[in-house]
Amino acid sequence: MITSKANAGTGLLAIFCDLDPRWHREFRAWLRDDMFPARMKIGFRAAASYDLVQDAVDRHGIPEPFATVYETVSTGDLYGAPYQALRANRDQRDRDFHARFLKPARYTLCWVGPEISQTDKGGFSPVAVIDRLDLPEATVQEFNIWYMTEYLQRISRVPGILRVRRYLAMEGSPRHVMVHEFDGQAPLSDGNWTAARADLSKTVIPNGSRVTGTYSSVLSAAG
């Protein structure tokens, strides 16, 4: 179902990074034991950690192998006193891990409707595809029309699609971010998905102009 209302929150924090392999196991424990509980305690709605599916890297760029995402009621929650206090008073483990991040990319994102919502279940889904892209200013309107009239309609017919949301970055670049969530990886071979993605990967919009700076991450939830 395509809806003009956000099914969950309208704020999203996304952090992409790489890490030396020696820190991978401890990274997951740090998120699970420290980062996620502290943020849920101050009102964040959901948190998840994802691994990149390496053989599905987009030809336009090589995304970072780890993504951590947090959903909030609004983007304002990412600038309010409770969250800023967490950032200002990091413990040593927190500081150490942020210093270990390689190629970090941090985004604070504001929801832009409409969205596809096929579930009332909260939290993030097992598989996510996150696109980050820049648009030439002269083509933004045409891209938005294509997204509304063609892309969402086709994606809504993909079996196993749970949610599709679009955001604009208040912080972070590229500025346009799309988050697709699935119940597994099988829907990624569906014809409606591959056809819609072919349009996006060719960077075609109605006047033939091109999208720039595209990063497409196909991600599986970390155990």
Disulfide bonds with the S-S distance in Angstrom:
none
